[in-house]
Amino acid sequence: MAPLKAVTLTHVRYPKGDQLGHFLAWVSLVPVFISLGGFISHFIFRRELQGMFFAVGLIISQFINELIKTSVQQARPETCFLLETCDSHGWPSSHSQYMFFFAMYFTLLTSKGIGLWDSRNNWIVNSWSWSLAFLTMYSRVYLGYHTIAQVCAGAILGIFLGSLWFWVVYSVLSPYFQAIEESAFGRMLYVKDTSHIPNVLKFEYDNARAARKKVPSKSN
């Protein structure tokens, strides 16, 4: 029988009885929650081009991470024996790279006034994204999955790729957003671009209320 291998996507271990380790194990899964819960839900319910290209950038970043890991082949710390992760490489940390890409891109996005809410609240959501990034980076070292050098390399690469991809989307691709909206693909899937609307939540709220007023009352 061939040796067994765990699915590393959610295979996170922590010392039994360690409450901080238990908390950080959940923090370590934040990239999974963002990918499956955040971007998939975004596509199903909103289908905005900015969000779609944000997700594409994260996918490209992860492919680059795997390419570098395969090329460098730096081992994980000695704790990999307990965690059963010695068959995978550690430099750079993909979790760290993912979260710092997310935080950097998200910060640049809101700095341009692109988002769902009033720009006056940007500092709150940006603080949240950077806090999660640093917590995720710390969790990977605390739980023994990576060395400090490996998570720092992931963070630096994530910041660089997040900045680079934002420039590509904002300067190169966004001028084509209207054409994508008007294309057969865009019309079929109701793909849209709302980056020109300062406060999308208020815009949708006001329009939903206005549309409801035009609906005949059931009592009539």
N, C-alpha and C positions, 0 to 999 in steps of 0.2 A: 504493500500500500504506500502511495506517495505521501511525503510529509504534508501536514495540514498547514494552511496559511490563513490568517485572520483578515477580515475586511477592515482595513485601517481607517475607513471613513468615520466610523463611530466607535472604534475600538480604543477607548481611553481608560487607562487604569490609574488608580491612586492608592496610597497606603490605607489599609483598613483602619477606621477610627479617626482618620485625619480630616477634620471638618474643612480646613482651608483647602486641602487637596481635593476634597469632594466638590467644593465650590469651583475651584480652578479647572477641574475636569469638565464641568458644564461650560465654563468660559471657553475652554479649548474647542468646544463644539460650535461656537458662534459662527465661524465661516460656513458650516453646514446649514445652520438656521437661516443665514442671510441668503445662501444660494437656493435652497429648497423652499423655504418659507417666504423669503423676500422677493427674489427676482421672478420665480415662477408665478407667484400670486400677482406680482406687478404685471406680468405679461397677460395673464388671464383677465384681470379686471381693469387695467389701465392702458396697456399697449402704447406707451409713450416711447418715442425714438431715443430720447436721452437715456432712459432707463435700459433700453435694449442694448445700446452701444456701451453703456456702463458694464453690463453683464458680459458682453463680448470681450471687452478689455480684460476683465478678470479671468475669463477662460484662456485668453492668449497668454496672460501672465503665468497661469498655472502650467501651460505647455512649456513655456520658457524655463520655469522652475524645474520641471521634470527633465528637460534637456540638459540643464546645468548639472543637476544631481547625477544623471547618468554619465556625464563626461568627467566630473570631478571625482565622484565615488568616495566621498569622505564619510567615514563611519560615524554612527551615532555614539553617544557616550556609553560607558560600560554598563549603565543601567538598562541598556537595550535587552540584555539577557532576561531580566525580570519582566520586561514589558513585551517580550517576544517581537521586537522590531529590528533585530540585528540584520535581517535580510533586506532592509531598505537603507537608503543613504540619508544623511542628515544635513548636508550643506548645499544650498541655503534652506532654512525652514520655510516650508510652503504655507503653514498657518500664519507665520509672521509676515511673510510676503503678501499674502492675501489681504490681511487686515490693514496693513499700512498702505497698500494700493487703494483699498476701499476708503480709508480715512483721507488720503491725499486727494483722490479724485473727488470725493464728496465735498471736501473743503473748497476746492477750486470751482466746483459746480455752483455752490452757494455764494461764493465770492462774486460770481458773475450775475447774481440775482436769479439764478435758475433753481426752481424748487417748488414745493407744494404750498409753502406758507409764506408769511410776511418775513422779509429779509431781516427785520429787527430781531427775530428769534434765532438767527443763524448761529450765534455763539453758543447757544444751548445745544443744538444738534451736533455742532462740530466738536464740542467738548465731549459729548457722548461717544462719537465715533473714535476720537483719539484715545479716550479712556479705555474703550474696548480693545483697541489695537495694542496698547501697552500691557493691559491685563492678559491678553492672549499670548503675547511675547513672554511675559513672566511665567505664565502657566506652563509653557512648553519646557522651560528650564526647571521649574520647581518639580514638575512631574517626572523629569528625567528623560524626556524625549529628545532634547537638544542641548548643546552647549551654548554658552553666552555668545560665542563667536558666530554660531550657526543662526541664531535668532536675529542677531544684529545684521548679519549679511542679508537675511530675508527682509528685514525692515528697510534697509537702504535700497535694496533692489525694488521693493514694493513702492517706495516713495518715488524713485526714478521712473519706473514704468507707469505709475499712476499719473505723474506729471506729463510724461511723453504722450500717453494715450489721450489725455485731456486735450493737449494741443492738437493732436490729430483730429479728434472729434470736433472740437470747437472751431478750429481754423480751416480744416480741409473738408470734413464731411458734412458739417451742419448746413452749409449753403445748399446742399442737395436734399435736405429734409423735406422741403415743400414738394419737390418732385417725387419723392418716395410716398408722401401722403396721397398725391394725385395719381399714382401708378395703380395698375390693376391689383398688384399685391397689397398696397396700402388700403385701397377701397374694400377689398375682399375681407381683410382682417381688421379693419377699422383702426389702422395704425395712425398715430397722430403726433404732432409736435406742439407742446404748450410752453416752450421755453421763452416765447415772447410775452407770456402772461405773468405779471409780477407776483400775484398771489392766486395760485391755481385753486386752492381749497375754497377761498372766498368767491372766486369766479364761478365755480361749479355749484356752490351753495346758493348763490344769488340766482343763477339760471335754473336750478332745480325748483326753487320756490316760485319763480316767475312762470315756469312751465306748468306747475301744479295749479296755479290760479286760472289757467286757461282750460283745465279739465273740468267738464260739467260735474256738478255735485251729484252724488248718488241719490240724494233726496229729491232731486229734480227728475 
